[in-house]
Amino acid sequence: MFGNLGAGEIILIVLVILILFGARKIPELAQGIGKGMKEFKKALKDVEDEVKSVDKPEDKK
């Protein structure tokens, strides 16, 4: 996920985030990101289902 980032760089990034947002805001940010990812995955699944239903011919009786 982090590619070529070492432990030192990750620690530095975490410290900068703590300084910028504060320890109280981080759970709120994480919750917001989680909700956004959940909505994105749901929308992606809906689109995939719609594409599959369009590709598949329906049986007409």
C-alpha positions, -999 to +999 in steps of 0.1 A: +000+000+000+028+024+009+051+014-018+087+024-011+080+043+021+101+032+050+092+031+087+107+066+093+086+082+065+054+066+078+061+078+114+068+113+100+035+113+081+016+101+112+031+128+133+023+155+107-013+143+106-015+144+144-001+179+145-024+192+117-057+176+129-052+167+165-058+134+182-095+141+187-103+147+150-086+116+137-114+091+146-139+115+130-117+116+098-113+078+098-151+073+102-158+097+074-133+079+051-149+046+061-184+058+052-171+072+019-154+039+010-186+019+019-207+042-003-182+039-031-181+001-029-219+000-029-222+023-059-195+002-077-214-030-070-247-014-082-230-004-115-215-039-119-249-055-113-265-032-138-239-039-165-243-076-159-281-074-163-277-054-195-252-078-210-273-108-201-304-112-223-335-117-204-358-146-211-389-133-227-420-155-222 
